[in-house]
Amino acid sequence: MKTYRFGVLGAGNMGTAIVEGAVRAGLFPPAQALLFNRSAEKREKNREKGFAVTGDYTEVYTACDTVVLGVKPQNFDEILPVLAGCRCEKPLVVSIAAGITFAKIERALGADTPVVRVMPNTPLMLGAGAAQLVKNAAATQQQLDAVRALFDTMGVTAVFDEESMLNEVIPYAGSAPAYIYAFADAMVRSAVQHGVPEADALGMFCQTMIGSAKMLLQGDRTPAELIGAVCSPGGTTVEAMKVLESRGLYDILAEACDNCIARAYELGK
């Protein structure tokens, strides 16, 4: 019998957002979650929120039914051998690290360790994320369903049968916020050059992104059809689109996505 229902090994921004989302959804109270962070200051902040905290990450692995591995991919080589030495009933491991494969985790913890890999993105911290999930052979459908239910409370989810799809989908959800922020930054800079106050420019553009996303999600028109609806013949928008198309916007984005996916496979080697 485990002491805690849920644990976060690496309670940084994303790990903390996940457990706080679970608590908000009523899946369990804060006292049933154990959080590890190296920083004593951050542990104290989590303690003030009602969470159990520890400075020993092996305690999270041994004492919790479900353990989120929230550390950076480069730290897995450090922590996995230590966890392998823990003598306990194996928890359900939920890994949110890009590129860290089932094979790598299973080589250290054993092929009988149930693992669900999840690729969340940062808007999850606002309850508006997009997460992709896949389970290994040792994890049951019931365990996968439970993890999906957790992430459903923080946005939208997609489940894949093949682990490789988590690499293939990274550019379109996990990494995509950075591309959108870059586009927003460029638009705001342009607006400022034309005398628009920065705060107004950002507010208008953000609202336009929200509205555009809602129109896309209606599903009654494709992105290309929506572009056409805005581009009146001989109008202003079509002149801007001519520049984007002549500069190879679609090719640039395709190359960027290809490089992102290639790096995800490199991390898994």
N, C-alpha and C positions, 0 to 999 in steps of 0.2 A: 504494500500500500504506500503510494507516494504521499509526501507531505503537501505538495502544491499541485494544482491542476495545470498551471502554465508557467513557463520560465522563459526569460530572455537572456541569452548569453551574448552580451554586447548591446547594452541598452543605450544606444545612441539615438539620433533623431528618428530613424526608421523603426528600430526595434521598439522604442518607447511609443511611437505613434500606433504601432500594431496592438500593443497590449492596452493602451488607453482606448483604442477603438473597440476592442473586445469588451472592456468594462462598460463603456457607454452603451453598447448594444445589450448589456445585461447578461452576457455569457458567463461571467463569474465576477465576484467582488475583488477589489484590489488586494485584499489580504490573501487571496488564493493564487497570487502571482509573485514569483521570485525573480528579481532583476539583478543581473551582474553588470557592474561598470567599474573600471579601474580607478576612476576619479571618486574620491571620498565626498567631494562637494556634490557631484551628480547623484551619488547614492543617497545623500541626505535629502536632496530635493525629491527624489522618488519616494523616500520613506515618508516625507511630509504629505505625499499624495495618498498614503495608505498602503503602498506596496511593501512587501518584504524585500529586503536587499541583502546582497552579500558581496564580499570582495574576493571570494573564491569561486571561480567559474565551474569547478568540478561539482560544487554543491548544486548548481542549477541542473546539471546533467543527471545527478543521482536522485534528486528530490522532487523532480517535476514529471508529470504525465506527458506533457508536450513541451518541447524545447525549441525555441527559435534561435538559430545560429545567425546572429546579427553582426558578426565581426566582418572586417574587410577580407576580400579573397586572399590577399597576401598573408593574412594571419592564420589561415587554415593549417599550414604546415607546422605551426607552433602548437595549436590547440588540439588537433585531432589525435596525435600520439598520446597526449595526456589523458584525453577522454577515453581512449582505448584501454587505458589502465584502470578505469573505474569498474568496480565490481558491483553491479546493480541490475535491476530489471530495466531493460532498454526502453527509453522513452520514444515517443514519436518525434523524429527530428524534422524540423521545418527549416530549410536552408533558403536564405534570400540573397545569397552571394552569386553574382554573375560569373558564369564560366566554371564554377566548381561542380564537377560531375558526380553522378551517383557512384561511378567507379572509384573516384578518389575518396569519397566518404566511406564507401563500403570496404575499401582496402584497409582503412584504419579501424573502423568500428565494427566490421563484419557484415556479410551479405544479408544476415537476418535482422539487421537494423531497419525498421520502417522509416522511410525518408520521403518527404514531399518537398520538391523544389518549387519555389515561388519567385517569380520576377515581378515585384511591385514597382510602381514609380512614385516620385515624391508627392504628387497631389493626393496620394493616400493620406498624408498627414492632415488634410482638410476634409477627409471623408469623400474625396472625389477622385480616387485613384483608378488605375487599370492594372490588374494583376493576372498573370498567366501561371498555371499550375500543371505539374505532372508528378506522378508517384512512381516509386520503384516497385520491384516485384514483392518485396516484403511488406509493403504498406497495403492495408485493406481498402476496399472501396468505401467502407464506413469512415475510415480515417481521412481519406481524400475528401469525402463529402463534408466532414467536420471542418477541415481547413478551408474548403471553399466557402462554407457558410460564414466562417470568420471574416474572410476577405470580402464577401458579398456585402457586409455591413459597412465597408469603407470604399465602395465604388462598384465597378463591374469586373467580372472575372471570365477567363476562358480556360478550359481544360484541354490538354493535349495528351495523346497517347505516346508520342515519341519525344524522348528527352531533347533531341536535337532541335526541336521546334522552339525551345526556350532561347536558343541562340538566334534562330532565324527571325524571331519576333522582337528582339531587343530594340532595334531602331524605331519601331513604330509605337512603343509604349514606354519602356524603361528609360531609354535615352531621349525620346522625343521632346520632353519638356525643355531640354537645353536648346534644341533647335528652334522651338517656338519662342523661347526667351530671346534668342539671338535675333530672330525676325522682329520681335517687339522692340528690341533695343535699336535696331536699324531704323524702324519706322518712327520711333520717338525722336531719335537724333535728327532725322530729316524734318520732322514737324517743328522742332526747335529752331532749325535753320531758317524756317519760313515764318518765324515769329509766334508760333503757338507755344504757350506756356507748357513746360514739361509735364506738370501734374495733369493738365487738361488733355494733353496728347495721350498720355498713358491711360487715363480713364476712358477716353473715347475708344482707343484701340482695344482695350481689354473688354469693354462692353460689346464691341463689334465681334471679337473672337467668340464670346459667349453666344451671341445671337447666331453667328455663322455656324457654330457647332450644333446648336439646336436645329437649325435648318437641315444640316447634314444628317442628323439623327432621325429626322422625320422619315427618311428613306424613300420619299416619293420621287426624288430626282437625284441623279448621280452628281458627283463633284463637277464633272465637265459641263453638265446641264446648268448647274447653278452658276458657274463662271459665265456661261453664255447669257444667262438672265441678267447679269450685272453689266456685261459688256455691250452697251447699246452701240449699234453701227455708227461710226464717226464721232463717238463720244469720248469722254475723258479716260474711262477705265481701260478701254481697248488700247489706248496709247501706252499706258503703263504695262499692260500685258505683253505688248510687242517687245518692250525692252527685256522683260523677264524671259520671254521665250528666245529672243535672239542671243541672250547671254547664257543660255543653256541651263535654266533653273531646274528642269526635270532631270537632266543628266547629272547636274551637281548633286542633287538630292539622292539620286540612285547610287552614285559613287560613294557618298557619305554613308549611306546605309550599308553598302557592301563592306566598307572598311570597318564599320562598327561590328558587323557580324563576324568578320574575319578575326577581329581582336577577341571576341567572345570565345571562339574556338581555340585561340592561342592560350587563353587563360585556363582552359580545361585540360591542357596537355600536362 
